[in-house]
Amino acid sequence: MKKIGYLGPEGTYSEKAAKSYAGLSYILKPCTTFDSIFEGIITNEVALGVLPLENSCEGTVVRVLDLLARNDKVKITGEVVVHVCHHLLGHPGTSLAEVQSILSHPQALAQCSGFISKYLSHAKLQEVESTARAASIISECGPSLAAIGNDEASSRYNLSKLMTNIQDMAENYTRFIVIAKEQQIMVETEEYANSRTSLILSIVDQPGTLYEILKQLALRGINLTKIESRPARTRLGEYIFFIDLDGHINQPQVCEALAEVKKLTVEFRIIGCYAKDKEKSL
Ligand SMILES: O=C(O)C(=O)Cc1ccccc1
């Protein structure tokens, strides 16, 4: 059976996303970093990889954008939206006053910063590779350490939920992308309307180029769902743009718009046309 790589160990939000996307059709393969998931795709060790791309409260996971920019053989073939609900995990009977350090993934710590400053301002924060890694570490240590993670991490690592639902925003969603070497071909024409197209571009350095690009989309009624710039890493002030839009390249208006957009770019790459997750959250 083919494998799907995700940020492990067992009990992460990424595992939840991988399970929800792949069901029982793939073997779950926990990986230690986002970089190693890309590596697994390139070397064919895994067929699919799942990575968080953006969160409704904390925004983009920039490392994942940078990896997409640097690995032009990798495509986006799908997405999954996961509701993120964090708990403070610790040893049974630990009081908040006893907690000296809180371990978690940087996104989880950021998503709970209001809770932490209200109830745990005395504690040190320690960033680790993932929420489940934090849970696994503290399960081996004394009661002065706590982790932020989900229900699965709590049961898997035999930890108590010292406080539940501690994220600052109840409506906390993360959009995960599913990557592969080749994207799945969508056959059903009716699926085009529920598709998303992701692009990477670097644009001609002239006044109004970005405006002109957006105009080509606007003129054809194409909805932009994300635009983000990252340093091109060539010289100061040079950027590449990540654009997500509603629609599929096989739709005439999208095809036409992108043909016009391409003329305004130095580099133009479609990283994927894929089905949007139907869960309405972003
Ligand atoms: O650490 C995890 O569980 C991950 O999968 C990364 C992450 C962390 C916080 C919110 C969403 C994803």
The ligand as a Tripos MOL2 file, in Angstrom:
@<TRIPOS>MOLECULE
LIG
   12    12     1     0     0
SMALL
NO_CHARGES

@<TRIPOS>ATOM
      1 O1          2.1480   20.0580   15.6990 O.co2     1 LIG1
      2 C1          1.1550   19.5900   15.1020 C.2       1 LIG1
      3 O2          0.2810   18.8980   15.6430 O.co2     1 LIG1
      4 C2          0.9940   19.9100   13.6800 C.2       1 LIG1
      5 O3          0.4380   19.1420   12.9450 O.2       1 LIG1
      6 C3          1.3690   21.3040   13.2570 C.3       1 LIG1
      7 C4          0.2450   22.2080   13.7010 C.ar      1 LIG1
      8 C5          0.3060   22.8510   14.9310 C.ar      1 LIG1
      9 C6         -0.7660   23.6610   15.3290 C.ar      1 LIG1
     10 C7         -1.8820   23.7880   14.5040 C.ar      1 LIG1
     11 C8         -1.9270   23.1230   13.2920 C.ar      1 LIG1
     12 C9         -0.8520   22.3310   12.8850 C.ar      1 LIG1
@<TRIPOS>BOND
     1     1     2 2
     2     2     3 1
     3     2     4 1
     4     4     5 2
     5     4     6 1
     6     6     7 1
     7     7     8 ar
     8     7    12 ar
     9     8     9 ar
    10     9    10 ar
    11    10    11 ar
    12    11    12 ar
@<TRIPOS>SUBSTRUCTURE
     1 LIG1         1 GROUP 0 **** ****
